[in-house]
């Protein structure tokens, strides 16, 4: 297994971008991951409205150190959604249960994609998550156990999506367009977060929390119909691709793919570049998913924003991340194609920016007291800079092992998802817990993260 240390060469002229099959695939994948993350994060906002405020008060979770930031909302809210007596530990189980299912299907996802194709696996993975989301209000009525099981089942569906997408791009992405195509695809996750968080807050404010799950579940089903109808697993099986584009993609990948049928598990497990990707992905996910899951709670309990402001401000960091992902993908491929910068150099530089930058601003956010503007600004910059990783370690398995992406990528995503199991403990002992940290302080949240 060797790393791609120099820019890939393509002997044929580049096929046009406009209306091309490969960029149509990227756009549909973009909306697929948009739906995927909308389905994943909507509970983070809805849960704030699902829990009886008296329970929260009894747990004494909300900090009084920072003054009430926003004036009461002068809107007649429709308090028709049922409220539940869930304490902090129960909420931690609910938020973390998704990852118990998510890690299970990571590794077999690559094997299944090889058998049934990435198109079907990705499509049915998102469809299953969408359908389960529609049943969230019913599961909540049945009790915590039913909701935890439902969220774990949603995780099972989402766990196969990234391996499936990598399976498709291993057959579709020309080497010098990898950063652009994959960053477009995965940027949908950030935009889905940007839209889902504030929209969930608005729905909770003007309607009730049950409609959050109904809306996004229906959108997921609509996307599935378009996906199954319009995409194909490989260029050879695509019904509407031009012959010129097909030849361009196949010829560009001809020297990238190995004819070896068996999986070189021993060399793969001994590969330092692969383990470097695993460590980088795990570290990045620790921060990314912690904020993704707990940022709305932080905005409510510590900074004390109302439900509407909460959704908008929780989404702002992911808007920055979405922009950085798109721009970094363009920049990375331009550096390789036009400036002849080596692939390994590009991946290292973008990974360093995407790891060190977020760490600096996230740590700084813990030392600014109750300055709301700086808190939001630092969290936004931290998450935005993480977008550079999409053109760094995030797609590096396609560089070092294009023929074995179906085997390498699931291992990476499985390892990176293990951090999701920590959410129950983080929520069980909420930051600022009087037995461990300063009483309900923002510094407590910073230390816990």
FIMAR-753748 format. One record per residue: residue number from 1; x, y, z of N, C-alpha, C in turn. Coordinates in steps of 0.05 Angstrom, whole numbers. Layout:
i_neast_nnorth_nup_caeast_canorth_caup_ceast_cnorth_cup
NUM_X_Y_Z_X_Y_Z_X_Y_Z
...
//
This chain:
i_neast_nnorth_nup_caeast_canorth_caup_ceast_cnorth_cup
1_17_-24_0_0_0_0_18_25_0
2_18_40_-21_35_63_-24_18_88_-25
3_29_109_-14_15_135_-15_20_148_-42
4_1_164_-50_3_179_-75_18_205_-69
5_44_205_-73_61_228_-65_64_249_-86
6_54_244_-110_56_264_-131_30_268_-144
7_26_290_-158_0_295_-170_-5_273_-191
8_-30_264_-192_-38_244_-212_-37_256_-239
9_-31_240_-259_-30_249_-286_-53_237_-301
10_-65_252_-319_-87_243_-335_-81_248_-364
11_-80_227_-380_-71_230_-408_-92_242_-425
12_-117_239_-418_-139_249_-435_-147_277_-426
13_-160_292_-445_-170_318_-439_-193_315_-419
14_-195_334_-401_-216_333_-381_-243_337_-393
15_-261_319_-386_-289_321_-396_-302_346_-383
16_-321_358_-397_-335_382_-387_-348_376_-360
17_-350_397_-344_-362_395_-317_-392_399_-318
18_-401_418_-334_-429_425_-335_-446_401_-345
19_-466_394_-330_-485_373_-337_-472_345_-339
20_-448_342_-328_-434_316_-329_-446_297_-309
21_-444_271_-315_-455_251_-297_-441_250_-270
22_-414_255_-270_-400_254_-245_-407_277_-226
23_-412_301_-237_-420_323_-221_-449_322_-213
24_-466_309_-230_-493_304_-222_-494_285_-198
25_-476_265_-199_-474_247_-176_-466_262_-151
26_-446_281_-154_-437_296_-131_-460_313_-119
27_-476_325_-137_-498_342_-127_-519_325_-113
28_-527_302_-124_-546_285_-111_-535_274_-85
29_-509_267_-84_-497_258_-59_-497_281_-39
30_-492_306_-48_-494_329_-31_-521_331_-17
31_-542_328_-32_-569_329_-20_-574_304_-2
32_-562_282_-9_-565_258_7_-552_262_35
33_-528_274_36_-516_279_62_-529_302_76
34_-541_320_60_-557_341_72_-580_329_89
35_-594_310_76_-616_297_90_-605_280_113
36_-583_267_109_-571_249_129_-566_264_155
37_-553_287_153_-546_302_177_-570_317_189
38_-588_324_172_-613_337_182_-628_317_200
39_-629_291_191_-642_270_206_-626_264_232
40_-600_268_231_-583_262_254_-585_283_276
41_-585_309_269_-583_330_289_-609_342_297
42_-631_336_283_-656_350_291_-665_344_319
43_-657_320_329_-665_313_357_-650_331_377
44_-626_340_370_-611_357_389_-626_382_396
45_-641_394_376_-657_418_382_-684_410_393
46_-697_390_380_-723_382_389_-723_373_418
47_-702_360_427_-700_350_454_-703_372_475
48_-693_396_467_-695_419_485_-724_425_491
49_-742_421_470_-770_427_473_-786_403_482
50_-775_379_480_-789_355_489_-788_351_519
51_-768_362_532_-764_357_560_-779_378_577
52_-794_369_597_-808_387_614_-788_405_629
53_-793_431_627_-775_451_639_-773_447_669
54_-794_436_682_-793_431_711_-773_410_718
55_-770_390_699_-750_369_704_-722_381_702
56_-718_398_682_-692_411_679_-685_428_704
57_-706_442_713_-702_459_737_-695_442_761
58_-709_419_764_-703_401_786_-675_391_786
59_-665_386_762_-637_377_759_-617_400_764
60_-628_425_763_-611_449_767_-588_449_747
61_-594_444_722_-573_442_701_-567_470_690
62_-587_487_687_-582_513_674_-565_531_691
63_-544_542_679_-526_559_693_-538_586_699
64_-532_597_723_-541_624_729_-517_644_729
65_-494_633_722_-470_650_722_-472_672_700
66_-481_664_676_-485_683_655_-513_694_656
67_-516_720_652_-542_733_653_-560_723_630
68_-586_725_634_-605_719_613_-598_736_589
69_-593_723_566_-583_738_544_-605_752_528
70_-627_737_524_-648_747_506_-673_753_521
71_-687_773_511_-713_780_523_-733_758_516
72_-753_754_533_-773_733_527_-785_737_499
73_-790_715_485_-801_717_458_-830_725_459
74_-837_746_445_-864_757_446_-881_743_424
75_-883_717_427_-898_701_407_-915_681_422
76_-939_678_413_-957_658_426_-949_631_415
77_-936_615_431_-927_589_423_-949_568_425
78_-949_550_407_-968_528_407_-957_505_423
79_-962_505_448_-951_484_466_-968_459_465
80_-969_447_441_-985_423_437_-969_397_438
81_-943_400_437_-926_376_438_-924_366_466
82_-924_339_469_-923_327_495_-895_331_507
83_-894_336_534_-869_339_548_-863_314_565
84_-837_309_568_-829_285_582_-811_291_606
85_-813_275_627_-797_279_651_-771_264_648
86_-753_274_632_-727_261_627_-705_277_640
87_-690_265_658_-668_279_670_-643_279_652
88_-621_290_662_-597_293_645_-586_266_636
89_-586_247_654_-575_220_646_-592_208_624
90_-618_210_627_-636_199_606_-632_212_579
91_-629_239_580_-624_253_555_-597_244_543
92_-577_239_560_-552_229_550_-555_202_535
93_-571_184_547_-576_158_534_-590_162_507
94_-609_180_505_-623_185_480_-605_196_459
95_-589_216_466_-571_229_446_-548_210_438
96_-538_194_457_-516_176_450_-524_150_437
97_-549_142_439_-558_116_429_-554_113_399
98_-555_136_385_-551_135_356_-525_122_349
99_-504_128_364_-477_118_357_-473_89_364
100_-490_78_381_-489_49_387_-496_33_362
101_-515_43_347_-521_31_321_-502_38_299
102_-493_63_300_-476_74_279_-450_58_275
103_-437_51_298_-412_37_296_-414_8_286
104_-438_-4_289_-442_-32_283_-439_-37_253
105_-450_-19_237_-451_-23_208_-428_-10_193
106_-409_3_207_-386_15_193_-369_-5_178
107_-359_-25_193_-341_-44_180_-355_-62_159
108_-378_-74_165_-391_-90_145_-402_-73_122
109_-403_-46_125_-413_-29_103_-397_-32_78
110_-371_-34_80_-354_-38_56_-360_-64_42
111_-362_-86_58_-368_-112_46_-395_-112_33
112_-415_-100_46_-442_-100_34_-442_-84_9
113_-427_-61_9_-426_-44_-16_-414_-60_-39
114_-395_-77_-33_-383_-93_-55_-403_-113_-66
115_-421_-123_-49_-440_-143_-58_-465_-131_-72
116_-476_-109_-60_-501_-98_-71_-497_-72_-86
117_-473_-60_-84_-468_-34_-97_-473_-11_-78
118_-456_10_-81_-459_33_-64_-485_48_-68
119_-495_48_-92_-520_62_-97_-543_52_-80
120_-548_26_-80_-569_15_-64_-564_18_-34
121_-539_13_-26_-533_14_2_-537_42_13
122_-527_62_0_-530_89_9_-559_97_8
123_-573_90_-13_-601_98_-16_-619_86_6
124_-616_60_10_-633_46_30_-624_53_58
125_-598_60_62_-589_69_88_-603_95_97
126_-604_114_78_-617_139_85_-648_136_86
127_-659_119_68_-688_114_69_-696_102_96
128_-681_82_106_-687_70_131_-686_90_154
129_-666_108_153_-664_128_174_-688_147_173
130_-696_154_148_-719_173_145_-745_160_155
131_-749_135_149_-773_122_158_-774_119_188
132_-751_112_200_-750_110_230_-755_137_243
133_-745_158_230_-749_185_240_-778_192_242
134_-794_184_223_-823_189_223_-836_177_248
135_-825_155_259_-837_142_282_-826_152_309
136_-809_173_308_-797_183_333_-819_192_353
137_-839_208_346_-859_216_366_-873_192_378
138_-879_171_362_-892_147_373_-874_133_393
139_-848_130_385_-829_117_403_-826_132_429
140_-826_159_428_-824_175_452_-847_170_471
141_-871_167_460_-895_161_476_-893_133_489
142_-880_114_475_-877_87_486_-858_87_510
143_-839_106_509_-820_107_531_-791_111_522
144_-774_115_542_-746_120_536_-733_96_521
145_-739_72_530_-728_48_518_-734_46_488
146_-759_51_481_-767_50_453_-752_72_437
147_-749_95_448_-736_117_433_-706_111_430
148_-694_100_450_-665_93_449_-661_71_427
149_-678_51_426_-676_30_406_-680_42_378
150_-700_60_375_-705_73_349_-681_89_340
151_-669_104_358_-646_120_350_-622_102_343
152_-619_79_356_-598_60_349_-603_48_322
153_-628_43_315_-635_33_288_-629_54_267
154_-634_79_273_-626_101_255_-596_101_250
155_-581_96_272_-552_95_270_-543_72_252
156_-557_49_253_-551_26_236_-553_35_207
157_-574_50_200_-578_58_172_-557_78_163
158_-550_97_181_-531_117_173_-502_106_173
159_-497_85_187_-470_74_189_-458_65_163
160_-475_57_144_-465_46_118_-461_68_98
161_-469_93_104_-470_113_83_-443_122_73
162_-424_127_91_-398_136_83_-382_114_68
163_-382_89_78_-369_68_62_-382_65_34
164_-409_68_33_-422_65_7_-414_88_-12
165_-412_112_-1_-405_135_-18_-376_132_-28
166_-358_123_-10_-330_118_-19_-329_97_-40
167_-346_76_-38_-347_55_-58_-354_67_-86
168_-372_86_-86_-380_98_-112_-359_116_-123
169_-346_132_-106_-326_150_-115_-301_136_-124
170_-295_112_-114_-272_97_-124_-275_90_-153
171_-300_90_-163_-305_84_-191_-312_109_-208
172_-317_131_-194_-327_154_-208_-308_179_-208
173_-291_181_-188_-275_205_-185_-248_204_-198
174_-243_219_-219_-216_222_-231_-197_232_-209
175_-172_223_-209_-154_231_-187_-151_261_-183
176_-150_277_-204_-146_306_-201_-172_320_-196
177_-194_306_-193_-219_318_-185_-230_307_-159
178_-214_291_-145_-224_278_-121_-232_299_-100
179_-214_318_-95_-220_337_-73_-245_352_-79
180_-249_361_-104_-273_376_-111_-298_359_-108
181_-298_336_-120_-322_319_-121_-329_310_-93
182_-310_301_-77_-316_291_-50_-324_314_-31
183_-311_337_-35_-318_359_-17_-346_369_-23
184_-354_369_-49_-381_376_-56_-401_357_-43
185_-395_331_-45_-413_310_-34_-417_313_-4
186_-394_314_10_-396_314_39_-402_341_51
187_-400_363_35_-409_389_45_-439_390_50
188_-454_371_38_-482_370_44_-488_364_73
189_-469_350_87_-473_345_115_-473_371_131
190_-455_389_124_-453_414_138_-478_432_133
191_-486_433_107_-509_449_101_-535_437_113
192_-536_411_114_-559_398_128_-561_406_157
193_-537_408_170_-536_418_197_-545_447_199
194_-535_463_180_-541_492_180_-571_497_177
195_-584_481_160_-613_485_156_-629_472_178
196_-621_448_186_-637_432_206_-638_446_233
197_-616_456_243_-616_467_270_-635_491_273
198_-633_512_256_-652_534_259_-680_527_251
199_-683_511_230_-710_503_222_-724_487_243
200_-709_470_257_-721_454_279_-730_473_301
201_-713_494_307_-721_513_327_-746_528_320
202_-749_536_294_-772_551_285_-797_533_287
203_-794_508_279_-817_489_280_-826_486_309
204_-807_482_327_-814_479_355_-827_504_366
205_-819_528_356_-830_553_366_-858_558_356
206_-863_553_330_-889_560_319_-909_537_317
207_-898_512_318_-916_489_316_-912_472_341
208_-901_448_337_-891_433_360_-870_414_350
209_-855_402_369_-831_386_362_-837_362_345
210_-861_351_345_-867_327_329_-863_332_299
211_-869_357_290_-867_363_262_-839_364_252
212_-820_367_270_-791_366_263_-785_339_250
213_-794_318_262_-788_291_252_-805_284_227
214_-829_294_226_-846_288_203_-835_302_178
215_-826_327_181_-816_342_157_-791_329_146
216_-772_324_163_-746_314_153_-749_285_144
217_-766_270_156_-771_242_147_-782_241_119
218_-801_259_113_-813_260_86_-793_269_65
219_-777_289_72_-756_298_54_-736_275_47
220_-730_259_67_-712_236_62_-724_216_42
221_-749_211_44_-762_192_25_-763_204_-3
222_-767_229_-6_-767_242_-32_-739_240_-45
223_-719_245_-28_-691_243_-39_-685_215_-48
224_-694_195_-34_-689_167_-41_-700_161_-69
225_-724_170_-75_-736_165_-101_-719_177_-123
226_-709_202_-119_-692_214_-139_-665_200_-142
227_-654_191_-120_-628_178_-120_-629_151_-136
228_-649_135_-129_-651_109_-143_-657_112_-172
229_-670_134_-180_-678_138_-208_-656_149_-225
230_-637_164_-213_-619_180_-229_-589_172_-228
231_-581_156_-210_-552_150_-208_-547_120_-214
232_-521_114_-219_-512_87_-224_-486_82_-208
233_-481_57_-203_-457_50_-187_-431_56_-201
234_-430_53_-228_-405_58_-243_-412_73_-268
235_-392_85_-281_-396_98_-307_-406_79_-328
236_-396_54_-327_-404_35_-348_-434_29_-347
237_-447_30_-324_-475_23_-322_-494_48_-323
238_-482_71_-326_-498_96_-326_-512_99_-353
239_-538_104_-353_-553_104_-378_-550_131_-394
240_-543_153_-380_-543_179_-394_-516_192_-396
241_-495_178_-388_-468_189_-389_-458_190_-418
242_-444_211_-425_-433_213_-453_-409_194_-455
243_-405_185_-479_-383_166_-484_-356_179_-478
244_-354_205_-483_-329_220_-478_-323_221_-448
245_-343_227_-432_-339_228_-404_-333_200_-392
246_-346_180_-402_-341_153_-393_-312_145_-398
247_-302_151_-422_-275_144_-429_-255_161_-412
248_-262_186_-407_-245_203_-390_-242_192_-362
249_-264_184_-350_-263_173_-322_-248_146_-322
250_-255_128_-340_-243_102_-339_-213_103_-345
251_-205_120_-364_-176_122_-370_-160_135_-347
252_-173_154_-333_-159_167_-311_-155_148_-287
253_-172_128_-285_-171_109_-262_-156_84_-269
254_-149_81_-295_-137_56_-304_-112_48_-289
255_-95_67_-284_-70_62_-270_-72_64_-239
256_-96_71_-230_-101_74_-201_-110_49_-188
257_-124_33_-203_-137_9_-191_-120_-16_-195
258_-119_-33_-175_-104_-57_-176_-121_-80_-186
259_-108_-100_-198_-122_-124_-207_-123_-145_-185
260_-110_-140_-163_-110_-159_-141_-138_-163_-130
261_-147_-187_-128_-174_-193_-119_-176_-195_-89
262_-156_-208_-76_-157_-212_-47_-149_-186_-33
263_-159_-183_-9_-154_-159_7_-128_-163_23
264_-108_-145_20_-83_-148_34_-85_-139_63
265_-99_-154_80_-106_-145_107_-81_-140_123
266_-61_-158_122_-37_-154_139_-21_-129_131
267_-15_-125_105_-2_-99_98_-19_-75_105
268_-45_-78_103_-63_-55_108_-62_-48_138
269_-63_-69_155_-63_-64_184_-35_-55_194
270_-14_-60_178_12_-50_185_19_-23_173
271_0_-12_158_6_13_143_5_37_162
272_27_51_166_27_75_182_10_97_171
273_9_101_144_-9_122_134_-38_117_140
274_-46_91_139_-74_85_146_-80_91_175
275_-62_84_193_-66_89_221_-65_119_228
276_-49_133_212_-49_162_216_-76_174_209
277_-89_163_188_-116_172_181_-136_165_203
278_-133_141_214_-151_133_236_-149_152_260
279_-124_158_268_-120_175_291_-131_203_286
280_-125_214_262_-135_240_255_-165_241_254
281_-177_221_243_-207_221_240_-220_218_268
282_-209_202_285_-219_199_312_-218_225_327
283_-195_238_325_-191_264_340_-210_285_330
284_-212_287_303_-230_307_292_-259_302_300
285_-268_277_298_-295_270_305_-302_275_334
286_-282_273_351_-287_277_380_-299_305_384
287_-286_325_372_-296_352_374_-321_357_358
288_-320_347_333_-342_353_314_-369_342_325
289_-370_317_332_-395_305_341_-403_314_369
290_-384_320_386_-391_331_412_-406_357_409
291_-395_375_392_-409_401_387_-435_396_372
292_-435_378_353_-459_373_337_-482_364_355
293_-476_348_375_-497_337_392_-504_355_416
294_-484_368_427_-488_383_452_-489_413_449
295_-482_424_426_-482_453_423_-509_466_429
296_-532_455_419_-557_468_427_-562_468_457
297_-554_447_471_-557_446_500_-539_467_513
298_-515_470_503_-496_491_513_-508_519_509
299_-519_523_485_-531_550_479_-554_556_498
300_-569_535_506_-592_540_523_-584_542_553
301_-568_522_562_-563_520_590_-541_538_601
302_-522_545_584_-500_562_593_-502_590_582
303_-505_593_556_-508_620_545_-537_630_546
304_-556_612_551_-583_619_557_-597_634_534
305_-593_623_510_-608_633_487_-635_619_486
306_-656_633_475_-682_620_472_-681_600_449
307_-703_585_446_-704_563_427_-699_572_398
308_-709_596_391_-706_605_363_-677_614_359
309_-666_630_377_-638_639_374_-619_615_376
310_-626_596_393_-610_572_396_-605_558_370
311_-627_554_355_-625_540_329_-607_555_309
312_-611_581_307_-595_597_288_-566_598_296
313_-560_603_321_-533_606_330_-518_579_330
314_-532_557_336_-520_531_335_-513_523_306
315_-527_534_287_-523_528_259_-500_544_247
316_-494_567_258_-474_585_246_-447_573_243
317_-436_558_262_-410_545_258_-409_526_234
318_-432_513_228_-432_493_206_-436_507_179
319_-446_531_179_-446_547_154_-417_553_146
320_-402_562_166_-373_567_161_-359_542_152
321_-365_519_164_-352_494_156_-359_486_128
322_-384_490_121_-393_484_94_-378_501_73
323_-375_527_78_-360_544_60_-331_535_57
324_-319_529_80_-291_520_79_-287_494_64
325_-306_476_67_-304_450_53_-305_455_22
326_-323_471_13_-326_477_-16_-300_490_-26
327_-291_511_-12_-268_526_-21_-242_509_-19
328_-240_494_2_-215_478_5_-213_456_-16
329_-236_445_-24_-236_425_-46_-225_437_-72
330_-235_461_-78_-225_474_-103_-196_480_-100
331_-187_491_-77_-159_499_-73_-141_474_-74
332_-149_452_-62_-131_429_-61_-126_418_-89
333_-147_415_-105_-143_404_-132_-128_424_-150
334_-132_450_-146_-117_470_-162_-87_469_-155
335_-81_465_-129_-53_462_-121_-40_438_-134
336_-54_416_-136_-43_392_-147_-41_393_-178
337_-62_404_-191_-64_404_-220_-48_426_-233
338_-50_450_-222_-38_474_-235_-11_482_-223
339_-7_477_-197_18_485_-184_36_461_-180
340_28_437_-188_44_413_-186_54_407_-158
341_37_414_-138_43_407_-110_36_378_-105
342_53_364_-91_48_335_-87_23_330_-71
343_11_308_-76_-14_300_-62_-9_298_-32
344_13_286_-24_19_282_4_23_309_18
345_35_328_5_39_355_16_12_369_20
346_-5_367_0_-32_380_1_-48_368_24
347_-48_341_26_-64_328_48_-53_336_75
348_-27_338_79_-15_344_105_-22_373_113
349_-18_392_94_-23_420_100_-53_425_107
350_-71_413_92_-99_418_97_-108_404_123
351_-96_381_129_-102_368_154_-92_384_178
352_-69_396_176_-58_412_198_-75_436_203
353_-84_450_181_-101_473_184_-128_465_197
354_-138_442_188_-164_433_198_-164_421_226
355_-140_415_237_-139_404_264_-129_424_284
356_-107_438_278_-96_457_297_-113_482_300
357_-123_492_278_-140_516_280_-165_512_298
358_-181_491_294_-204_487_311_-196_483_340
359_-173_469_345_-165_464_373_-159_491_388
360_-145_509_374_-138_534_386_-162_551_394
361_-181_553_376_-205_570_381_-224_556_400
362_-225_530_400_-243_516_419_-233_519_447
363_-207_516_451_-195_520_478_-199_549_487
364_-195_568_468_-198_597_475_-227_603_483
365_-246_588_472_-275_593_479_-280_587_508
366_-264_572_521_-268_565_549_-258_586_569
367_-245_608_558_-232_627_576_-242_656_570
368_-266_658_561_-276_685_553_-300_694_570
369_-305_680_592_-327_688_609_-354_686_596
370_-370_707_600_-397_707_589_-400_726_566
371_-378_729_551_-379_745_526_-392_729_504
372_-418_734_500_-434_718_481_-423_721_452
373_-415_745_445_-405_749_417_-380_733_412
374_-361_734_431_-336_719_427_-341_689_428
375_-359_681_446_-365_652_447_-375_641_421
376_-394_655_409_-405_647_383_-384_649_361
377_-368_671_362_-347_675_341_-326_653_343
378_-316_647_367_-295_627_369_-305_599_361
379_-330_592_369_-341_566_362_-345_565_331
380_-353_587_319_-357_588_290_-331_584_276
381_-310_599_284_-284_597_271_-272_569_274
382_-275_558_299_-265_532_304_-277_511_286
383_-303_511_284_-317_491_267_-312_496_237
384_-310_521_229_-306_528_201_-279_518_192
385_-258_522_208_-231_513_200_-229_483_197
386_-246_469_212_-247_440_209_-255_431_181
387_-268_448_166_-275_441_139_-251_435_121
388_-227_445_128_-204_439_112_-197_410_112
389_-205_396_133_-199_367_135_-213_351_113
390_-234_362_101_-247_347_79_-229_343_55
391_-209_360_52_-189_356_31_-162_347_42
392_-163_338_67_-139_328_80_-141_298_85
393_-141_290_111_-143_262_117_-169_249_109
394_-190_265_106_-217_253_102_-220_237_77
395_-205_244_57_-206_229_31_-180_215_24
396_-162_215_44_-135_204_38_-135_175_32
397_-155_159_41_-155_131_35_-158_126_5
398_-171_144_-9_-172_141_-38_-145_146_-51
399_-128_161_-38_-101_165_-49_-82_141_-44
400_-83_131_-20_-64_110_-12_-73_82_-20
401_-99_78_-23_-109_51_-30_-135_53_-46
402_-134_63_-71_-158_66_-86_-172_40_-92
403_-157_18_-94_-169_-8_-101_-182_-21_-76
404_-174_-11_-52_-184_-24_-28_-198_-4_-10
405_-210_16_-22_-225_36_-7_-248_23_9
406_-261_3_-3_-283_-10_10_-274_-25_36
407_-248_-30_38_-239_-44_62_-225_-24_82
408_-211_-4_71_-197_15_88_-217_35_101
409_-235_46_84_-253_67_94_-270_58_118
410_-283_34_116_-299_26_140_-283_23_165
411_-258_14_163_-241_12_187_-236_40_199
412_-232_59_181_-227_87_191_-252_98_204
413_-275_95_191_-300_106_202_-309_92_227
414_-304_66_229_-311_52_253_-295_62_277
415_-269_65_273_-251_75_295_-259_103_302
416_-265_120_282_-271_148_287_-298_151_301
417_-316_131_299_-342_134_311_-343_124_340
418_-322_112_350_-322_102_377_-326_123_398
419_-317_148_391_-320_170_410_-349_177_415
420_-367_169_397_-395_175_401_-407_161_426
421_-394_139_435_-403_125_458_-399_141_484
422_-384_163_483_-378_178_507_-400_198_514
423_-419_203_496_-439_224_501_-456_219_525
424_-462_193_530_-479_188_554_-465_197_579
425_-439_192_581_-424_200_605_-422_230_607
426_-417_244_584_-415_273_584_-441_285_594
427_-464_274_584_-490_285_591_-499_276_619
428_-489_252_627_-497_241_653_-486_259_675
429_-460_268_672_-448_286_691_-445_313_677
430_-466_329_676_-466_353_660_-444_371_669
431_-431_385_649_-409_403_656_-418_423_677
432_-401_427_696_-408_445_717_-420_430_741
433_-421_403_739_-431_387_761_-417_394_787
434_-431_400_808_-419_411_832_-400_393_846
435_-401_367_840_-382_349_853_-355_348_839
436_-354_359_815_-329_356_799_-317_382_791
437_-334_401_783_-324_426_771_-337_450_784
438_-329_473_777_-341_497_787_-371_497_781
439_-387_506_800_-416_503_799_-428_515_773
440_-437_497_755_-452_505_731_-438_528_715
441_-412_526_711_-398_548_697_-392_541_669
442_-386_562_653_-378_557_625_-351_544_625
443_-334_551_645_-308_537_646_-312_507_650
444_-333_500_664_-339_471_668_-344_458_642
445_-359_470_624_-363_459_597_-337_456_582
446_-321_477_584_-295_476_569_-278_454_579
447_-276_451_606_-259_429_617_-270_402_609
448_-296_399_610_-308_373_603_-303_365_574
449_-304_385_556_-300_379_528_-271_372_524
//
